[in-house]
Every structure is written in C-alpha cells, then in structure tokens.
C-alpha cells in the first residue's frame, strides 16, 4: 500500500498520512490478519484494538479499513455489541 489514506479536505490528515512509517503500517496490518486467523467468528474494531493495546484504536481501525479496501478482510454479516452497547461489525478474513 503506497501511501497512507487521508482526508483531502484536511491539512492535518494529509500531514499525518505523510508522517506514517510504511513498515509500521504493514506490521499492524499483519497483526490484524494474524488475530483474524485465530478467531474464526470474527472480531470487532474494538476487540482488535483491545488485542493490540500498544496502538490507539483509531490507528487499528484505519489499518483494518486498508485491509478491507485491499480485499483481505470483509464484513462477516454478523454483529456483536461493544462495551458501550452499540452493535458493531464482526470482521473476518476474506476467502
């Protein structure tokens, strides 16, 4: 994945994307894939973030979105309640 995504209308988003270390983003994406391999029912973004507490939840979510756009993970069609009681998508590996 050549460049980190950013919001075109936001100069701070663009600056943050330029500051991202590509090897670190690849490492985080790999960790997400490894977690999903071990959890066949899928994981929510919240669960993924809890499994990687050294990273901010928004960092984990962005990497998961990148994997979704790359066709490596997909919406399982199932939902699970988060700690706040909201329904969240269970993400699984794309076959």
Backbone bond lengths (Angstrom), bond angles and torsions (degrees), N, CA, C in turn:
res aa  C-N    CA-C-N  psi(-1)  N-CA   C-N-CA  omega(-1)  CA-C   N-CA-C  phi
1 X - - - 1.443 - - 1.528 107.13 -
2 X 1.303 117.69 111.83 1.453 122.02 -168.63 1.524 116.17 -66.59
3 X 1.290 119.08 -47.13 1.465 121.44 -175.99 1.513 109.05 -134.28
4 X 1.302 115.98 141.04 1.461 119.53 176.98 1.525 109.21 -64.51
5 X 1.337 117.18 141.57 1.464 119.97 179.04 1.527 111.18 -69.04
6 X 1.311 116.15 155.83 1.466 121.11 177.46 1.516 108.64 -152.04
7 X 1.307 114.57 163.17 1.460 120.97 176.57 1.529 108.04 -84.86
8 X 1.333 118.37 115.94 1.463 120.90 -174.57 1.531 114.54 -57.98
9 X 1.324 117.32 -27.84 1.470 120.91 -177.97 1.528 112.95 -81.74
10 X 1.349 116.68 -4.48 1.459 120.16 -172.33 1.528 111.65 -117.74
11 X 1.317 116.13 116.48 1.468 119.33 178.41 1.531 111.28 -67.01
12 X 1.329 117.85 -32.67 1.460 119.83 178.98 1.524 111.34 -70.88
13 X 1.327 116.72 -35.86 1.457 121.10 176.59 1.523 110.21 -64.83
14 X 1.312 116.61 -43.09 1.468 121.43 178.81 1.536 110.12 -62.85
15 X 1.328 117.15 -43.57 1.464 121.48 179.65 1.531 110.76 -63.69
16 X 1.326 116.54 -41.24 1.463 120.18 179.01 1.524 110.71 -63.96
17 X 1.321 117.29 -39.84 1.466 121.44 179.26 1.527 111.01 -63.20
18 X 1.323 116.44 -38.42 1.465 119.69 179.43 1.528 111.85 -70.11
19 X 1.326 117.02 -26.00 1.466 121.65 -177.45 1.537 113.08 -84.35
20 X 1.325 116.81 -9.67 1.459 120.92 -176.57 1.525 110.56 -70.00
21 X 1.321 115.43 134.86 1.458 122.39 176.83 1.534 108.49 -83.98
22 X 1.347 118.92 112.33 1.466 120.81 -176.97 1.527 114.23 -57.23
23 X 1.316 118.44 -33.85 1.468 118.63 179.51 1.522 110.71 -69.36
24 X 1.332 117.61 -32.63 1.464 120.64 178.21 1.522 110.84 -71.56
25 X 1.324 117.25 -39.67 1.468 118.71 179.54 1.526 109.83 -65.24
26 X 1.331 116.84 -38.24 1.457 120.20 176.80 1.517 111.83 -64.11
27 X 1.319 116.02 -39.08 1.465 121.19 177.99 1.531 110.43 -62.83
28 X 1.324 116.87 -45.47 1.473 120.60 -179.41 1.522 110.17 -65.28
29 X 1.330 117.82 -42.35 1.464 119.90 176.97 1.531 110.09 -59.82
30 X 1.317 117.14 -40.81 1.460 120.93 177.90 1.514 112.37 -62.41
31 X 1.326 116.35 -40.38 1.472 120.53 177.33 1.524 110.77 -62.41
32 X 1.330 116.13 -42.06 1.472 120.14 178.93 1.528 109.70 -61.39
33 X 1.325 116.95 -46.70 1.462 119.97 179.38 1.527 110.98 -60.84
34 X 1.316 117.53 -40.53 1.471 121.24 178.60 1.526 111.46 -62.68
35 X 1.317 116.43 -41.11 1.463 119.88 178.00 1.522 111.10 -63.99
36 X 1.317 116.72 -41.20 1.468 120.46 -178.52 1.526 111.50 -70.75
37 X 1.324 118.02 -29.54 1.468 121.18 175.99 1.525 109.12 -61.98
38 X 1.324 116.56 -39.69 1.469 121.57 -176.45 1.519 113.70 -80.11
39 X 1.335 117.39 -16.39 1.465 119.98 -175.70 1.526 108.96 -119.94
40 X 1.316 116.60 93.74 1.464 121.25 -172.48 1.528 114.11 -68.48
41 X 1.334 118.60 -22.99 1.470 118.80 178.71 1.522 111.89 -81.83
42 X 1.329 116.89 -15.16 1.456 121.37 179.80 1.512 111.97 104.69
43 X 1.316 113.99 170.40 1.461 120.91 -179.45 1.523 109.47 -138.81
44 X 1.314 115.17 146.05 1.462 120.35 173.67 1.529 108.86 -80.76
45 X 1.321 116.23 166.18 1.466 119.34 174.10 1.528 110.15 -59.55
46 X 1.317 116.47 -37.27 1.465 120.02 178.64 1.529 110.75 -61.84
47 X 1.334 117.50 -46.00 1.460 121.40 179.82 1.532 111.32 -64.55
48 X 1.331 116.71 -39.83 1.458 120.18 176.72 1.531 110.14 -60.62
49 X 1.319 115.91 -44.39 1.467 120.71 179.56 1.525 111.45 -63.97
50 X 1.316 117.12 -40.65 1.465 120.69 179.00 1.530 111.34 -65.40
51 X 1.332 116.40 -30.99 1.467 120.56 179.58 1.530 111.80 -77.38
52 X 1.343 116.19 -14.09 1.471 121.17 178.73 1.525 109.39 -129.74
53 X 1.350 117.58 65.35 1.462 120.89 -173.29 1.529 114.76 -64.42
54 X 1.320 117.22 -13.57 1.460 119.49 178.99 1.536 112.53 -75.59
55 X 1.338 116.76 -8.40 1.467 121.04 178.88 1.521 110.00 -117.73
56 X 1.312 115.11 148.37 1.463 120.46 177.63 1.533 109.19 -67.72
57 X 1.341 118.08 144.86 1.465 120.56 -179.74 1.528 113.53 -53.90
58 X 1.335 117.40 -38.42 1.462 118.89 -178.99 1.528 111.78 -68.23
59 X 1.328 116.76 -29.55 1.467 120.84 176.54 1.528 109.90 -66.92
60 X 1.320 116.40 -44.56 1.463 121.26 179.73 1.528 109.72 -64.46
61 X 1.318 116.64 -43.42 1.465 119.96 -178.73 1.528 111.30 -61.99
62 X 1.319 117.06 -44.32 1.473 120.43 -179.97 1.527 110.43 -60.71
63 X 1.324 117.75 -42.16 1.468 120.28 178.82 1.528 110.33 -65.41
64 X 1.353 117.77 -38.19 1.467 120.90 176.95 1.524 110.64 -64.15
65 X 1.328 116.84 -40.56 1.469 120.72 177.63 1.527 109.79 -61.69
66 X 1.325 117.33 -41.87 1.467 120.56 177.14 1.528 110.56 -59.12
67 X 1.332 116.61 -42.73 1.465 120.38 178.23 1.525 111.38 -64.42
68 X 1.330 116.65 -36.94 1.457 120.52 177.72 1.531 110.05 -64.41
69 X 1.325 116.71 -46.29 1.474 120.37 179.49 1.524 111.82 -64.88
70 X 1.324 116.75 -28.19 1.464 121.31 178.48 1.534 111.59 -82.49
71 X 1.328 116.94 -2.68 1.460 120.67 178.92 1.517 114.75 78.96
72 X 1.324 117.41 17.58 1.469 120.98 -177.94 1.524 113.52 -95.01
73 X 1.324 117.22 -24.95 1.462 121.27 173.94 1.519 108.30 -129.81
74 X 1.344 114.53 156.43 1.462 118.75 -179.32 1.516 110.28 -146.07
75 X 1.303 114.89 163.59 1.458 123.58 174.57 1.527 106.72 -69.24
76 X 1.322 116.76 125.92 1.465 120.74 -179.56 1.519 112.31 -73.92
77 X 1.333 116.30 -16.11 1.458 120.33 -173.79 1.519 111.73 90.33
78 X 1.323 116.93 -8.23 1.461 122.49 179.35 1.524 110.16 -103.97
79 X 1.320 115.10 155.39 1.456 121.86 -179.66 1.520 109.74 -127.51
80 X 1.311 114.92 154.53 1.464 122.12 178.83 1.520 107.41 -140.81
81 X 1.311 116.44 144.53 1.469 119.18 177.76 1.524 110.03 -75.32
82 X 1.319 114.82 138.26 1.464 121.01 176.93 1.523 109.11 -86.05
83 X 1.310 115.96 179.84 1.470 120.19 179.20 1.527 111.90 -62.87
84 X 1.330 117.25 -23.37 1.469 120.25 178.31 1.528 112.18 -87.54
85 X 1.331 116.69 -2.88 1.458 120.67 178.96 1.514 114.21 91.38
86 X 1.324 117.40 -1.63 1.465 120.79 178.70 1.529 110.06 -83.11
87 X 1.324 115.73 152.94 1.458 120.16 175.98 1.525 109.50 -79.25
88 X 1.324 116.11 139.70 1.462 120.98 179.77 1.532 110.04 -135.24
89 X 1.307 115.71 150.25 1.454 122.97 178.80 1.524 110.58 -67.11
90 X 1.318 116.34 138.26 1.459 121.67 169.56 1.526 106.47 -93.70
91 X 1.316 116.64 117.72 1.461 123.59 -178.70 1.513 109.46 -92.12
92 X 1.330 116.14 138.54 1.466 122.24 179.01 1.520 108.77 -132.34
93 X 1.340 115.36 166.92 1.458 119.88 174.26 1.516 109.32 -67.09
94 X 1.313 116.55 139.61 1.461 120.82 174.08 1.525 107.70 -78.99
95 X 1.285 117.72 138.72 1.471 120.88 -177.35 1.497 111.48 -88.05
